[in-house]
Amino acid sequence: MAVNPINDTLSLLKNALESGQGSKYKRLADAMEKQIRSGSLEAGSKLPPHRILADRLGVTAGTVSRAYAELEHLGLVIARVGDGTFVLHRELAHKRDEGFRNATEETNGHFDMSRNMHIPGQETAFLARSLLQLAGDPQRLYELMVYSPEQGLPRHRQNGAHWLANGKFQPRTEQVLCTNGGQHGLLCTLMALLRPGDTVVTEQLTYPGLITAARMLGIRLLGVEMDDEGLVPAALDDLCRHNRVSALYCTPTLQNPTTAVMSPTRRQAIAELCREHNLLIIEDEAHAVLLEDRPLPLSHCAPERSILISGLSKAVAAGLRVGYLHAPAALVGRLAAALRGSCWMATPLAMELASDWIENGIAEQLLHQQICEIERRKALVQEMLEGLNYRTHPQSPHFWIEVPEPWRASDVEAELKSKDYLISTAEAFAVGRAAVPQFVRASVSNASHDDGLLVDAFRALAAALRQEVGVVQE
């Protein structure tokens, strides 16, 4: 990428530094932000190295470094180790700001492999039956149409505890709070227990919903090195010794996007490090519920400092927006205040339906059907990826696939989009300035039940990854 586009704006940057107010790095960042948003600094443009721009503007390299960091925090540029700092494309900047869409906005017939969605099944029939039963119980209907406690009604919390239970991990009802889905639970946790400027450590590749929420709340994210099991304890220890860290967010089971599953030994090591460095643990089990006989959560290893987030969206029905938080008793009040401040209470009608389904076994039935359908779909397409380097897990709804050289993940993404197929690249999950791996994520959980469309989509993906540019095998 050329550096030339910034030459035309140097005088504007100098004027901003000389006439603006506030610290120099902020004046510089504000001026560059205007140039980027106006298009004067084009998407894809490489910004000058810190020292070169500093010399041309008559400021220190540290001033430029802080200005670039501010632009990266705004989601306007991306710094790549060994490459430099680049202006983000509008579409990619939007992706980094917004995270994944919760519904397909495309109207041109795209087949979406970019998102892990709940696969529709029998839940609509169960919903109709449950609503009819509710309609015949005026007292229950009345209770659902008035304000309930912000933590949730006792019955709803009790069923949440049942849903979160896993072997020796048996949550107490009074430690469970009801939320409008897992993302709401994550947002309430960040709002209640962290402050703007606090630092949260997470995997170098992590859930985009965390990236979005942290940016909105002014929370700094640090990415920690990963291996085949997820985040590396020694790397976590090193980050904590050199930074003031408040919390750890991680996905120990079916990590998104790498599909890693931490061993019990690794979980215990992470828990001990969090005790040593006095870190709050925020544990996301959104996909973990799909894993049969999953390991005990970090919340079992370090119950005094762990928040566990889960729900029914991936396994039962995304539209119910039912989520649960499990927290140490001492933190329940603060989390309840965040719930009250964000929405007063989780929607009682959705919680009532979820409680019915957990009690009568429907939730477990729908979970099993979801697992079976994921496995069936993956069996249809897995052969097409033979010879490619990828990771997955039998219960994971997606494949994490390395892009062969000399291609980049963005090339594959663009090639497929031109054929009306959508995938995700590692860029959407990346935290910090470490080099972003050239991987793509492709999910089998498209809401369509047309196996032919699914097979065609993965055939096109395999062709693109094998560098059969412009060719879709028949």
C-alpha positions as CSV (number, residue, x, y, z in Angstrom):
1,M,0.0,0.0,0.0
2,A,1.2,3.5,-0.8
3,V,2.1,6.0,1.8
4,N,1.5,8.9,-0.6
5,P,-2.1,9.6,0.3
6,I,-1.0,11.2,3.6
7,N,1.3,13.7,1.9
8,D,-1.7,15.8,0.9
9,T,-2.9,16.1,4.5
10,L,0.4,17.0,6.2
11,S,-0.4,20.7,6.2
12,L,-3.8,20.0,7.8
13,L,-2.1,17.9,10.5
14,K,0.4,20.6,11.2
15,N,-2.3,23.2,11.4
16,A,-4.2,21.0,13.9
17,L,-1.2,20.6,16.0
18,E,-0.5,24.3,16.1
19,S,-4.0,25.7,16.5
20,G,-5.9,22.9,18.3
21,Q,-6.6,22.5,22.0
22,G,-5.7,19.6,24.3
23,S,-2.8,17.2,24.2
24,K,-0.8,16.9,21.0
25,Y,-1.6,13.3,20.4
26,K,-5.3,13.9,20.7
27,R,-5.1,16.9,18.3
28,L,-3.2,14.7,15.8
29,A,-5.7,11.8,16.3
30,D,-8.7,14.1,15.8
31,A,-7.3,15.6,12.6
32,M,-6.5,12.1,11.2
33,E,-9.9,10.8,12.2
34,K,-11.5,13.6,10.1
35,Q,-9.3,12.8,7.1
36,I,-10.2,9.1,7.4
37,R,-13.9,9.7,7.7
38,S,-13.9,12.2,4.8
39,G,-12.1,9.7,2.6
40,S,-9.0,11.9,2.2
41,L,-7.1,9.1,3.7
42,E,-8.3,6.2,1.6
43,A,-9.2,2.8,2.9
44,G,-6.2,0.5,2.7
45,S,-3.7,3.3,2.9
46,K,-0.6,2.6,4.9
47,L,0.2,5.3,7.4
48,P,3.8,6.4,7.7
49,P,6.0,4.8,10.3
50,H,5.9,6.5,13.6
51,R,9.4,8.0,13.5
52,I,9.0,9.3,9.9
53,L,5.7,11.1,10.6
54,A,7.1,12.4,13.9
55,D,10.0,14.0,12.1
56,R,7.8,15.6,9.4
57,L,5.4,17.0,12.0
58,G,8.1,18.1,14.5
59,V,6.7,16.0,17.4
60,T,8.0,13.0,19.3
61,A,7.5,9.4,18.1
62,G,5.5,8.8,21.3
63,T,3.0,11.4,20.3
64,V,2.4,9.7,16.9
65,S,2.2,6.3,18.7
66,R,-0.5,7.5,21.0
67,A,-2.4,9.1,18.1
68,Y,-2.3,5.8,16.2
69,A,-3.4,3.9,19.3
70,E,-6.3,6.3,19.6
71,L,-7.3,5.7,16.0
72,E,-7.1,1.9,16.5
73,H,-9.3,2.2,19.6
74,L,-11.9,4.0,17.4
75,G,-11.7,1.1,14.9
76,L,-10.4,3.3,12.1
77,V,-7.0,1.7,11.6
78,I,-5.4,-1.7,12.2
79,A,-1.8,-2.2,13.3
80,R,-0.1,-5.4,12.0
81,V,3.2,-6.6,13.4
82,G,5.8,-6.4,10.8
83,D,3.5,-4.7,8.2
84,G,2.6,-1.3,9.7
85,T,-0.6,0.6,10.4
86,F,-3.4,0.7,7.8
87,V,-6.7,2.6,7.3
88,L,-9.5,0.0,7.6
89,H,-12.0,-0.5,4.8
90,R,-15.4,0.9,5.8
91,E,-16.9,-2.6,5.7
92,L,-14.2,-4.1,7.9
93,A,-14.3,-1.1,10.3
94,H,-18.0,-1.6,10.6
95,K,-17.5,-5.2,11.3
96,R,-15.0,-4.5,14.0
97,D,-17.3,-1.9,15.6
98,E,-20.5,-3.9,15.4
99,G,-19.4,-7.4,15.8
100,F,-21.5,-10.0,14.0
101,R,-24.9,-9.2,12.7
102,N,-27.7,-11.0,14.7
103,A,-29.8,-11.3,11.5
104,T,-28.8,-11.5,7.9
105,E,-29.2,-8.0,6.3
106,E,-28.2,-9.2,2.8
107,T,-31.1,-9.1,0.4
108,N,-29.2,-10.5,-2.7
109,G,-29.6,-14.2,-1.9
110,H,-26.3,-14.6,0.0
111,F,-25.8,-18.0,1.7
112,D,-24.4,-17.1,5.1
113,M,-21.7,-19.3,6.6
114,S,-20.3,-16.4,8.6
115,R,-22.4,-16.9,11.7
116,N,-23.0,-19.6,14.3
117,M,-26.8,-19.6,14.5
118,H,-29.4,-21.7,16.2
119,I,-30.7,-24.1,13.5
120,P,-34.5,-23.9,13.5
121,G,-36.3,-27.1,14.5
122,Q,-39.4,-28.1,16.4
123,E,-39.4,-25.1,18.7
124,T,-42.2,-23.3,16.9
125,A,-44.6,-26.2,17.5
126,F,-43.6,-26.3,21.2
127,L,-44.0,-22.6,21.4
128,A,-47.6,-22.7,20.0
129,R,-48.5,-25.4,22.5
130,S,-46.9,-23.6,25.5
131,L,-48.7,-20.4,24.6
132,L,-52.0,-22.1,24.5
133,Q,-51.4,-23.7,27.9
134,L,-50.5,-20.3,29.3
135,A,-53.6,-18.7,27.8
136,G,-55.7,-21.0,30.0
137,D,-54.0,-19.9,33.2
138,P,-55.0,-16.3,34.0
139,Q,-53.1,-16.1,37.3
140,R,-49.8,-17.0,35.6
141,L,-50.5,-14.5,32.9
142,Y,-51.1,-11.8,35.4
143,E,-47.8,-12.6,37.2
144,L,-46.0,-12.3,33.9
145,M,-47.5,-8.9,33.0
146,V,-46.3,-7.0,36.0
147,Y,-42.8,-6.0,37.2
148,S,-40.7,-8.8,38.6
149,P,-37.5,-8.7,40.7
150,E,-34.5,-7.6,38.6
151,Q,-32.7,-10.9,39.3
152,G,-35.8,-12.8,38.0
153,L,-38.6,-14.7,39.6
154,P,-37.5,-17.5,41.9
155,R,-38.8,-20.2,39.6
156,H,-37.0,-18.8,36.6
157,R,-33.7,-18.5,38.6
158,Q,-34.1,-22.1,39.9
159,N,-34.5,-23.4,36.3
160,G,-31.5,-21.3,35.3
161,A,-29.5,-23.0,37.9
162,H,-30.6,-26.4,36.6
163,W,-29.6,-25.4,33.0
164,L,-26.2,-24.3,34.2
165,A,-25.5,-27.4,36.3
166,N,-22.7,-29.7,35.1
167,G,-21.6,-32.7,37.2
168,K,-20.1,-31.4,40.4
169,F,-20.9,-27.9,39.5
170,Q,-24.4,-27.3,41.0
171,P,-25.3,-23.6,41.1
172,R,-27.4,-22.3,44.0
173,T,-30.6,-20.5,42.9
174,E,-29.8,-17.3,44.8
175,Q,-26.5,-17.0,42.8
176,V,-28.3,-17.1,39.4
177,L,-29.7,-14.0,37.6
178,C,-31.9,-14.0,34.5
179,T,-30.9,-11.9,31.4
180,N,-32.1,-11.2,28.0
181,G,-29.6,-13.5,26.3
182,G,-25.9,-14.1,26.8
183,Q,-24.8,-10.8,25.2
184,H,-27.0,-8.9,27.7
185,G,-25.4,-10.9,30.5
186,L,-21.9,-10.0,29.3
187,L,-22.9,-6.3,29.0
188,C,-24.3,-6.3,32.5
189,T,-21.2,-7.9,33.9
190,L,-18.9,-5.4,32.3
191,M,-21.2,-2.5,33.4
192,A,-21.5,-3.7,37.0
193,L,-18.0,-4.9,37.8
194,L,-15.6,-2.9,35.6
195,R,-15.0,0.8,34.9
196,P,-13.9,2.8,31.9
197,G,-10.1,2.5,31.5
198,D,-10.0,-1.0,33.2
199,T,-8.1,-3.7,31.3
200,V,-9.5,-7.1,30.5
201,V,-7.3,-9.9,29.2
202,T,-8.8,-12.2,26.7
203,E,-7.7,-14.7,24.0
204,Q,-5.9,-13.1,21.0
205,L,-8.9,-14.3,19.0
206,T,-12.1,-13.8,20.9
207,Y,-15.9,-13.3,20.7
208,P,-16.6,-10.1,18.6
209,G,-19.5,-9.2,21.0
210,L,-16.9,-8.7,23.7
211,I,-14.9,-6.4,21.5
212,T,-17.9,-4.3,20.7
213,A,-19.1,-4.1,24.3
214,A,-15.7,-3.2,25.6
215,R,-15.2,-0.5,23.1
216,M,-18.6,1.1,23.9
217,L,-17.8,1.0,27.6
218,G,-14.2,2.3,27.3
219,I,-12.7,-0.9,28.6
220,R,-9.2,-1.9,27.3
221,L,-8.7,-5.4,25.9
222,L,-5.3,-7.2,25.9
223,G,-4.9,-10.4,23.8
224,V,-3.1,-13.3,25.3
225,E,-1.2,-16.0,23.4
226,M,-3.1,-19.2,22.6
227,D,-2.3,-22.8,21.8
228,D,-4.4,-25.9,21.0
229,E,-6.2,-25.7,24.4
230,G,-6.9,-22.0,24.3
231,L,-5.1,-19.3,26.3
232,V,-1.6,-20.1,27.6
233,P,-1.1,-19.8,31.4
234,A,2.5,-18.6,31.1
235,A,1.4,-15.8,28.7
236,L,-1.4,-14.8,31.0
237,D,1.0,-14.6,33.9
238,D,3.4,-12.5,31.9
239,L,0.7,-10.0,30.8
240,C,-0.5,-9.6,34.4
241,R,3.0,-9.0,35.7
242,H,3.5,-6.2,33.2
243,N,0.0,-4.6,33.1
244,R,-2.6,-3.6,35.6
245,V,-5.3,-6.1,34.7
246,S,-8.8,-6.3,36.3
247,A,-10.4,-9.3,34.7
248,L,-10.1,-12.3,32.4
249,Y,-12.7,-13.1,29.8
250,C,-12.4,-16.5,28.1
251,T,-14.3,-19.3,26.5
252,P,-12.7,-22.5,27.9
253,T,-15.1,-24.9,26.1
254,L,-15.6,-24.7,22.3
255,Q,-13.6,-21.5,22.1
256,N,-14.8,-19.1,19.4
257,P,-13.4,-19.2,16.8
258,T,-10.6,-21.9,17.3
259,T,-13.0,-24.6,18.8
260,A,-10.3,-25.3,21.5
261,V,-11.4,-27.1,24.7
262,M,-9.3,-26.5,27.8
263,S,-8.3,-29.6,29.8
264,P,-9.1,-29.8,33.5
265,T,-5.5,-29.3,34.3
266,R,-5.3,-26.1,32.2
267,R,-8.5,-24.8,33.8
268,Q,-7.0,-25.3,37.3
269,A,-3.8,-23.5,36.3
270,I,-5.8,-20.6,34.9
271,A,-7.9,-20.4,38.1
272,E,-4.8,-20.3,40.3
273,L,-3.2,-17.6,38.2
274,C,-6.4,-15.5,38.5
275,R,-6.3,-15.9,42.3
276,E,-2.6,-14.9,42.4
277,H,-3.2,-11.8,40.3
278,N,-6.7,-11.1,41.9
279,L,-8.5,-11.2,38.5
280,L,-12.2,-11.4,38.1
281,I,-13.1,-14.4,35.7
282,I,-15.8,-13.9,33.1
283,E,-16.5,-17.3,31.6
284,D,-18.6,-17.6,28.4
285,E,-20.4,-20.9,27.9
286,A,-22.6,-19.9,25.0
287,H,-21.4,-22.8,22.8
288,A,-20.3,-25.1,25.6
289,V,-23.9,-26.4,26.1
290,L,-23.5,-28.2,22.7
291,L,-20.7,-30.3,24.1
292,E,-21.8,-33.5,25.7
293,D,-19.9,-34.4,28.9
294,R,-18.2,-31.0,28.9
295,P,-15.4,-30.3,31.5
296,L,-16.3,-28.5,34.7
297,P,-16.3,-24.7,34.3
298,L,-13.8,-22.3,35.7
299,S,-16.6,-21.3,38.0
300,H,-16.1,-24.6,39.7
301,C,-12.4,-24.1,40.0
302,A,-12.6,-20.5,41.3
303,P,-16.2,-20.0,42.5
304,E,-15.3,-16.9,44.6
305,R,-14.3,-14.8,41.6
306,S,-16.0,-16.3,38.5
307,I,-19.0,-15.1,36.5
308,L,-20.5,-17.8,34.3
309,I,-22.6,-16.7,31.2
310,S,-24.8,-19.1,29.3
311,G,-28.3,-19.3,27.9
312,L,-30.6,-21.0,25.4
313,S,-29.8,-19.2,22.2
314,K,-27.4,-21.7,20.6
315,A,-29.3,-24.8,21.7
316,V,-33.0,-24.1,22.0
317,A,-34.3,-20.9,20.4
318,A,-32.4,-17.7,19.7
319,G,-35.6,-15.6,19.6
320,L,-36.5,-16.3,23.2
321,R,-33.5,-14.2,24.3
322,V,-33.0,-16.2,27.5
323,G,-29.7,-16.0,29.3
324,Y,-28.4,-16.8,32.8
325,L,-25.6,-15.4,34.9
326,H,-24.0,-17.3,37.8
327,A,-22.0,-15.2,40.2
328,P,-20.5,-15.2,43.7
329,A,-23.1,-14.2,46.2
330,A,-21.2,-11.0,47.1
331,L,-21.5,-9.7,43.5
332,V,-25.2,-10.6,42.8
333,G,-26.4,-7.2,44.1
334,R,-24.1,-5.2,41.8
335,L,-25.1,-7.4,38.8
336,A,-28.8,-6.9,39.7
337,A,-28.3,-3.2,39.7
338,A,-26.9,-3.4,36.2
339,L,-29.9,-5.4,35.1
340,R,-32.2,-2.9,36.6
341,G,-30.3,0.0,34.9
342,S,-30.3,-1.7,31.5
343,C,-33.8,-3.1,31.2
344,W,-35.4,-3.3,34.7
345,M,-35.7,-7.1,34.3
346,A,-35.4,-9.9,31.8
347,T,-38.6,-10.5,29.9
348,P,-40.8,-12.6,32.2
349,L,-42.8,-14.2,29.4
350,A,-39.7,-15.5,27.7
351,M,-38.3,-16.7,31.0
352,E,-41.6,-18.5,31.8
353,L,-41.5,-20.4,28.5
354,A,-37.9,-21.3,29.0
355,S,-38.7,-22.6,32.6
356,D,-41.5,-24.7,31.3
357,W,-39.2,-26.2,28.6
358,I,-36.4,-26.9,31.1
359,E,-38.8,-28.5,33.6
360,N,-40.6,-30.7,31.1
361,G,-37.6,-31.8,29.1
362,I,-38.3,-29.9,25.9
363,A,-35.1,-27.8,26.2
364,E,-33.0,-30.9,26.6
365,Q,-34.8,-32.5,23.6
366,L,-34.2,-29.5,21.4
367,L,-30.5,-29.4,22.5
368,H,-30.1,-33.0,21.5
369,Q,-31.7,-32.3,18.1
370,Q,-29.4,-29.3,17.6
371,I,-26.3,-31.5,18.3
372,C,-27.5,-34.2,15.9
373,E,-28.2,-31.7,13.1
374,I,-24.8,-30.1,13.5
375,E,-23.1,-33.5,13.2
376,R,-25.3,-34.5,10.2
377,R,-24.5,-31.3,8.3
378,K,-20.8,-31.5,9.0
379,A,-20.7,-35.0,7.7
380,L,-22.1,-33.8,4.4
381,V,-19.3,-31.2,3.8
382,Q,-16.3,-32.4,5.8
383,E,-14.9,-34.5,2.9
384,M,-14.7,-31.4,0.7
385,L,-12.1,-29.9,3.1
386,E,-9.8,-32.9,2.8
387,G,-6.1,-31.9,2.4
388,L,-6.7,-28.4,3.9
389,N,-5.5,-27.5,7.4
390,Y,-8.5,-26.9,9.7
391,R,-9.7,-27.4,13.2
392,T,-13.2,-28.3,14.5
393,H,-14.9,-30.3,17.2
394,P,-17.7,-32.8,16.7
395,Q,-20.2,-30.5,18.5
396,S,-18.9,-27.3,17.1
397,P,-21.1,-25.7,14.3
398,H,-18.1,-24.4,12.4
399,F,-14.7,-25.1,10.8
400,W,-11.6,-23.0,11.5
401,I,-9.6,-23.2,8.3
402,E,-6.1,-22.0,7.4
403,V,-5.8,-20.1,4.2
404,P,-3.0,-21.5,2.1
405,E,-0.2,-19.2,0.9
406,P,0.0,-16.9,-0.9
407,W,-3.6,-16.0,-0.4
408,R,-4.9,-13.9,2.5
409,A,-8.2,-14.5,4.3
410,S,-9.6,-11.3,3.0
411,D,-9.0,-12.5,-0.6
412,V,-11.0,-15.7,0.1
413,E,-13.8,-13.7,1.7
414,A,-14.0,-11.4,-1.2
415,E,-13.9,-14.2,-3.8
416,L,-16.8,-16.0,-2.0
417,K,-18.8,-12.9,-1.5
418,S,-18.7,-12.3,-5.3
419,K,-20.4,-15.7,-5.6
420,D,-23.0,-14.8,-2.9
421,Y,-21.4,-16.8,-0.1
422,L,-20.5,-15.2,3.3
423,I,-17.7,-16.4,5.6
424,S,-15.8,-14.8,8.6
425,T,-12.1,-14.0,8.7
426,A,-9.8,-14.0,11.7
427,E,-9.7,-10.2,11.6
428,A,-13.2,-10.0,13.1
429,F,-12.0,-11.9,16.2
430,A,-8.6,-10.3,16.7
431,V,-7.6,-8.4,19.8
432,G,-4.4,-6.3,20.1
433,R,-1.5,-5.8,17.7
434,A,-0.3,-9.3,17.3
435,A,-0.2,-10.6,13.7
436,V,-3.6,-11.9,12.7
437,P,-3.5,-15.5,11.4
438,Q,-4.7,-16.1,7.9
439,F,-7.8,-18.3,8.9
440,V,-11.5,-18.2,8.0
441,R,-14.4,-19.5,9.9
442,A,-17.2,-21.3,8.1
443,S,-20.4,-22.5,9.8
444,V,-22.9,-25.2,8.9
445,S,-25.7,-23.6,10.9
446,N,-27.4,-21.5,8.2
447,A,-31.1,-21.4,8.9
448,S,-31.9,-22.9,5.5
449,H,-32.7,-26.6,5.5
450,D,-31.6,-27.1,1.9
451,D,-28.7,-29.5,2.0
452,G,-28.0,-28.7,-1.7
453,L,-27.3,-25.1,-0.8
454,L,-25.0,-26.1,2.0
455,V,-23.0,-28.5,-0.1
456,D,-22.7,-25.9,-2.9
457,A,-21.5,-23.3,-0.4
458,F,-18.7,-25.5,1.0
459,R,-17.8,-26.7,-2.5
460,A,-17.2,-23.0,-3.4
461,L,-15.3,-22.5,-0.2
462,A,-13.0,-25.5,-0.9
463,A,-12.4,-24.3,-4.4
464,A,-11.4,-20.8,-3.2
465,L,-9.1,-22.2,-0.5
466,R,-7.4,-24.4,-3.1
467,Q,-6.8,-21.2,-5.1
468,E,-9.1,-22.3,-7.9
469,V,-9.8,-18.7,-8.5
470,G,-13.1,-18.0,-10.1
471,V,-14.0,-21.7,-10.3
472,V,-16.7,-23.5,-8.5
473,Q,-16.5,-27.2,-9.0
474,E,-19.5,-28.9,-10.6
